[in-house]
Amino acid sequence: MKGTQRWLTVSLIPVLAAGALGGCSSDEAKGTAGEGSNSKTVNLKMIESLTSPARTEVIKKMIASFEAANPNIKVELISPPLESADNKISTLLSVKDDLDVLEVRDVTVKQFVTNKWIADLSSFTSSWSGYKDLNANSLAMANYIDQKPYYIPYGLYQKMLFYRKDWFDQKGLTPPKTWDDLYKAAKTLTDSANNRFGYSFRGGAGADGYIVDLLRDYNGTNVNPDDAMFLKNGATIFSTPEAKQGMTMYVNLYKEGSPKDSVNWAFAEQVQGFVSGATGMLIQDPDTIDPVKQKLKEGTWATAPMPTGPTGASHYKVGAAGWGITSYSKHPQEAWKLIEFISSPEQNAIFTKAAGVIPIHNSASVDSYFKEGAYKPYIDMANDTAHYIPYKPETGYKGFGEWRKIVQQDAQGILLGQMSIDDALKKWDAYWINEKKQGK
């Protein structure tokens, strides 16, 4: 897809309405590798990134179905711990470990392509009928780097607010509509003497995305959605008084409404804080819905659209992760056959419902599972184009990987009183001015 605007303006309604109940084609269902021949067994190695016990079990079942349909192909699944998985994958790729299929994320694809670790899948997608059936956002994410498909998404991500409805009812609160509302609700809900806090703060790995989106919201409609580390006038999002207001709220939210140890919390700790009853609000992707359902009683929790900034703007990206092939795989044909199989509507239906991600296909039947209940805020945000503004991720910049480390470390320094907000914003402003000069 050419141009940067198309995928940004695509409503998520057709994505969410696309349930994943459609059947796969006969070729996808049966598989063809090794059929009618006595060729020797091909062994593939596959590694995942966003690991969890439940998700890993689903992938194993999908692999078992693939192996049953393709008896001459065996797949070994590697499942590193979530917190270290991306580093593990990068290390294995850098030494050209014997990997064939790997999980590729929107935040890692640029690094993998730049280092020539993963293959351009164009030769496969050009003859795959299922490729044209991917919805617009899935195609946009697959082709984000150089307009070439380096991975096939298995699902889409977008953040929303989870909150303890029972806690809110007890205090007479309504779901927060703005960041200031969220901060005030977090303070009201916090009772540190009884180990109850308002918000599941994220100060550890992955905090960069929360901070940058917050500062975009505080800058409102001045943000350039095509280059969202910058304003429409060319200045960075860190250079404004509004950015300082946003960071001040961020610090106060931590100090007055969050557990003290959440300065180090990443995904797992955030979610655990919420489902354990320690925190009353959580901002996360849809893959959190299932663990929340498992741990909290129906009626005690609910979801809501993301809070907006002072002028009513909230910025979001459609995130994605999926499956790619190493550039040096000895078995690219068999590796693609595996990706094609698990990317079929039938298999994607199994995966998206288990993993809690938004499905990738247009042709899937309308499924109320993705249109009601916990998923409903995605419909509401997609409909409210006046307040919810999609933007193009900054992952294409060369310094993006280093930036993620810098902003997390500096933000922790601010929270612990080791760095001032002004100094951090000046540092971040200078970093992105330089990135702009360097280009993508």
HUTAUR-V75082 format. One record per residue. N is the residue number from 1. SS is DSSP state (H for helix, E for strand, L for the rest). OMEGA is omega in degrees with one decimal (none if undefined). NEAR is the number of other ideal C-beta (glycine too) atoms within 10 Angstrom. Layout:
{{N,SS,OMEGA,NEAR} {N,SS,OMEGA,NEAR}}
This chain:
{{1,L,-178.9,12} {2,L,-179.8,6} {3,L,-177.2,9} {4,L,-172.6,13} {5,L,-167.1,11} {6,L,-175.4,12} {7,L,-179.4,20} {8,L,-173.9,18} {9,L,179.9,11} {10,L,178.6,18} {11,L,176.9,16} {12,L,-177.1,22} {13,H,179.9,13} {14,H,177.4,14} {15,H,-176.1,23} {16,H,-179.7,23} {17,H,-178.7,20} {18,E,171.6,27} {19,L,-175.7,20} {20,L,-177.5,25} {21,L,-178.3,16} {22,L,179.8,19} {23,L,177.7,14} {24,L,179.9,18} {25,L,-177.4,14} {26,H,179.1,7} {27,H,-179.4,13} {28,H,-176.5,22} {29,H,-174.5,14} {30,H,-173.0,12} {31,L,-178.4,21} {32,L,-174.4,11} {33,L,174.0,20} {34,L,-177.5,18} {35,L,176.4,12} {36,L,179.4,6} {37,L,177.9,8} {38,L,-178.2,6} {39,L,-177.3,11} {40,L,-178.0,8} {41,L,174.3,9} {42,E,179.5,19} {43,E,177.8,14} {44,E,172.9,24} {45,E,-176.3,19} {46,E,-179.3,21} {47,E,178.0,22} {48,E,-176.3,21} {49,L,-174.9,18} {50,L,-169.5,19} {51,L,168.4,18} {52,L,-177.3,19} {53,H,-177.0,7} {54,H,-179.0,12} {55,H,179.4,20} {56,H,178.8,13} {57,H,178.4,12} {58,H,179.2,17} {59,H,178.9,22} {60,H,178.8,13} {61,H,177.2,14} {62,H,177.4,23} {63,H,179.4,20} {64,H,177.3,11} {65,H,177.9,17} {66,H,-179.1,22} {67,H,178.3,17} {68,H,179.4,9} {69,H,-177.0,18} {70,L,-171.8,21} {71,L,179.7,12} {72,L,177.9,16} {73,E,176.4,23} {74,E,-175.2,14} {75,E,173.7,22} {76,E,-179.6,13} {77,E,176.8,15} {78,E,-175.5,16} {79,E,179.9,18} {80,L,173.9,16} {81,L,-175.4,9} {82,H,-172.6,17} {83,H,-176.2,16} {84,H,-171.5,12} {85,H,-177.8,19} {86,H,176.4,19} {87,H,178.4,10} {88,H,-179.4,16} {89,H,179.8,25} {90,H,179.5,15} {91,H,-179.8,11} {92,H,179.1,19} {93,H,-176.2,22} {94,H,179.0,10} {95,L,-179.2,6} {96,L,173.7,11} {97,L,-172.9,15} {98,L,176.8,13} {99,L,177.2,22} {100,L,-178.7,24} {101,E,-178.5,26} {102,E,174.9,25} {103,E,179.4,21} {104,E,-178.2,26} {105,E,178.0,23} {106,L,-179.4,21} {107,L,179.5,20} {108,L,-173.0,23} {109,H,-179.5,23} {110,H,178.3,21} {111,H,-177.5,20} {112,H,180.0,23} {113,H,-179.5,21} {114,H,-179.6,11} {115,L,178.7,12} {116,L,-179.9,10} {117,L,-177.6,23} {118,E,-172.9,24} {119,L,167.3,23} {120,L,-174.6,16} {121,L,-175.1,23} {122,H,-177.7,13} {123,H,177.8,10} {124,H,-175.9,20} {125,H,-179.2,21} {126,L,-179.6,9} {127,L,179.7,7} {128,L,-177.8,18} {129,H,-178.4,10} {130,H,-176.8,20} {131,H,-179.8,19} {132,H,-178.9,10} {133,H,175.9,20} {134,E,179.5,23} {135,L,-171.2,24} {136,H,-179.4,18} {137,H,177.5,24} {138,H,177.6,29} {139,H,-179.8,23} {140,H,-179.5,22} {141,H,178.2,28} {142,H,-174.7,25} {143,L,-173.3,18} {144,L,-178.6,24} {145,L,175.4,21} {146,L,-179.8,10} {147,L,178.0,11} {148,L,-179.4,14} {149,L,178.1,25} {150,L,173.4,24} {151,L,176.8,30} {152,E,-179.4,29} {153,E,172.0,30} {154,E,-179.7,25} {155,E,-178.2,23} {156,E,-176.8,27} {157,E,170.9,21} {158,L,-175.2,23} {159,L,170.8,21} {160,E,-177.0,23} {161,E,169.1,18} {162,E,178.4,27} {163,E,178.2,26} {164,L,-177.3,22} {165,H,-179.9,18} {166,H,177.2,15} {167,H,-179.5,20} {168,H,179.4,20} {169,H,179.7,12} {170,H,-177.6,10} {171,H,-178.7,12} {172,L,-177.7,7} {173,L,171.7,19} {174,L,-179.3,11} {175,L,-177.4,18} {176,L,177.6,22} {177,L,-179.3,16} {178,E,176.1,16} {179,H,177.7,22} {180,H,175.0,15} {181,H,-179.4,15} {182,H,178.9,23} {183,H,-179.2,20} {184,H,178.0,17} {185,H,178.9,24} {186,H,178.0,24} {187,H,-178.1,16} {188,H,-177.4,16} {189,H,-173.2,22} {190,L,174.3,19} {191,E,-171.6,10} {192,H,179.6,12} {193,H,178.6,6} {194,H,177.2,7} {195,L,176.3,11} {196,E,-176.6,16} {197,E,-174.1,24} {198,L,-167.7,28} {199,E,173.7,28} {200,L,-176.8,25} {201,L,176.4,31} {202,L,179.5,28} {203,L,-178.4,27} {204,L,-177.5,19} {205,L,-179.6,19} {206,L,-179.2,16} {207,H,-176.0,23} {208,H,-178.3,20} {209,H,179.3,17} {210,H,-177.9,19} {211,H,-175.7,21} {212,H,178.0,21} {213,H,177.0,21} {214,H,-178.9,22} {215,H,172.7,26} {216,H,-178.8,28} {217,H,179.4,26} {218,H,175.8,27} {219,H,172.6,30} {220,H,-175.4,19} {221,H,174.9,15} {222,H,-179.0,17} {223,E,175.7,23} {224,L,-175.1,18} {225,L,179.0,18} {226,L,-178.7,13} {227,L,-158.2,18} {228,L,167.5,22} {229,L,-175.8,25} {230,E,174.8,22} {231,E,178.9,20} {232,L,177.8,13} {233,L,176.9,8} {234,L,177.8,11} {235,L,178.2,16} {236,E,178.8,21} {237,L,-178.8,26} {238,L,-170.0,25} {239,L,-170.3,21} {240,L,171.9,19} {241,H,178.9,9} {242,H,177.0,20} {243,H,178.2,22} {244,H,176.5,17} {245,H,179.4,18} {246,H,179.8,26} {247,H,177.0,23} {248,H,176.5,13} {249,H,179.6,18} {250,H,179.4,24} {251,H,-179.6,15} {252,H,177.2,14} {253,H,177.3,20} {254,H,-173.0,22} {255,H,-171.3,12} {256,H,-176.1,16} {257,H,-174.1,25} {258,E,175.6,26} {259,L,-177.3,22} {260,H,-179.2,13} {261,H,178.4,12} {262,H,171.9,23} {263,H,178.9,17} {264,H,-175.3,14} {265,L,169.9,23} {266,L,-174.0,17} {267,H,-173.2,19} {268,H,-178.6,15} {269,H,176.2,21} {270,H,-176.5,25} {271,H,179.8,22} {272,H,177.7,15} {273,H,-178.6,23} {274,H,-174.9,26} {275,H,179.7,20} {276,L,-179.4,11} {277,L,179.1,14} {278,L,-177.4,15} {279,E,-174.2,31} {280,L,178.2,28} {281,E,-178.3,26} {282,E,172.9,23} {283,E,-176.9,22} {284,E,179.3,22} {285,L,-176.6,18} {286,L,178.3,24} {287,L,177.0,21} {288,H,-175.4,22} {289,H,-175.9,21} {290,H,178.1,17} {291,H,176.8,18} {292,H,177.5,19} {293,H,-176.4,15} {294,H,-172.2,9} {295,H,-175.4,14} {296,L,-178.8,18} {297,L,177.1,8} {298,L,180.0,7} {299,L,179.9,9} {300,L,-178.6,13} {301,L,179.0,23} {302,E,178.7,17} {303,E,-178.9,23} {304,E,175.7,19} {305,L,178.1,24} {306,L,175.5,22} {307,L,179.1,21} {308,E,175.8,23} {309,L,-175.6,26} {310,L,-179.0,16} {311,L,175.6,14} {312,L,-178.7,15} {313,L,172.6,19} {314,E,-176.6,23} {315,E,-179.7,24} {316,E,170.9,21} {317,L,171.7,22} {318,L,179.5,23} {319,E,-179.8,22} {320,E,170.1,27} {321,E,-177.9,24} {322,E,-171.4,24} {323,E,176.9,22} {324,E,-179.1,27} {325,E,178.1,28} {326,E,-177.6,24} {327,L,-175.6,17} {328,L,-179.5,16} {329,L,176.9,21} {330,L,-175.8,12} {331,L,-176.2,19} {332,H,-179.3,18} {333,H,179.0,11} {334,H,177.9,22} {335,H,177.9,28} {336,H,179.2,23} {337,H,177.0,23} {338,H,-179.9,25} {339,H,179.4,23} {340,H,-179.2,24} {341,H,-175.5,25} {342,H,177.4,24} {343,L,179.0,25} {344,L,178.9,22} {345,H,-178.6,24} {346,H,-178.5,19} {347,H,178.8,22} {348,H,175.7,28} {349,H,179.5,22} {350,H,-174.4,17} {351,H,-174.0,22} {352,H,180.0,27} {353,H,179.4,19} {354,H,-176.1,18} {355,H,178.6,20} {356,L,177.7,23} {357,L,-177.7,25} {358,E,-174.2,27} {359,L,-169.3,29} {360,L,-170.5,30} {361,E,172.6,23} {362,L,-169.6,18} {363,L,-178.1,14} {364,L,-178.8,23} {365,L,175.9,14} {366,E,-174.5,12} {367,L,-178.2,19} {368,H,178.7,10} {369,H,-176.9,17} {370,H,-176.3,24} {371,L,-174.4,16} {372,L,173.1,10} {373,H,-173.4,14} {374,H,-179.0,20} {375,H,-173.1,18} {376,H,179.4,17} {377,H,178.3,21} {378,H,175.9,23} {379,H,-178.0,18} {380,H,-179.9,13} {381,H,179.1,22} {382,H,180.0,21} {383,H,-173.8,13} {384,L,-176.1,13} {385,L,178.3,11} {386,L,-176.0,9} {387,L,-177.3,16} {388,E,-169.1,20} {389,E,177.2,20} {390,E,178.4,22} {391,L,178.0,19} {392,L,-178.4,18} {393,L,-178.6,20} {394,L,-174.7,19} {395,L,-179.3,21} {396,L,179.1,15} {397,L,-175.6,19} {398,L,-176.5,14} {399,L,-175.4,14} {400,H,-178.7,18} {401,H,179.3,16} {402,H,179.4,12} {403,H,-177.9,20} {404,H,178.7,18} {405,H,-176.6,11} {406,H,-174.8,15} {407,H,177.9,21} {408,H,-179.8,21} {409,H,-179.8,13} {410,H,180.0,21} {411,H,175.8,25} {412,H,176.3,16} {413,H,177.3,14} {414,H,-177.0,22} {415,H,-178.3,20} {416,L,177.0,11} {417,L,-178.0,8} {418,L,-178.3,9} {419,L,179.3,16} {420,L,176.5,12} {421,H,-178.8,18} {422,H,-178.9,11} {423,H,179.9,12} {424,H,-178.6,22} {425,H,177.3,22} {426,H,179.1,13} {427,H,-178.7,14} {428,H,177.3,25} {429,H,-179.5,18} {430,H,-179.1,13} {431,H,-175.3,19} {432,H,170.4,20} {433,H,177.9,16} {434,H,178.2,10} {435,H,178.7,20} {436,H,177.9,15} {437,H,-178.2,7} {438,H,-179.1,9} {439,L,-176.9,8} {440,L,none,13}}
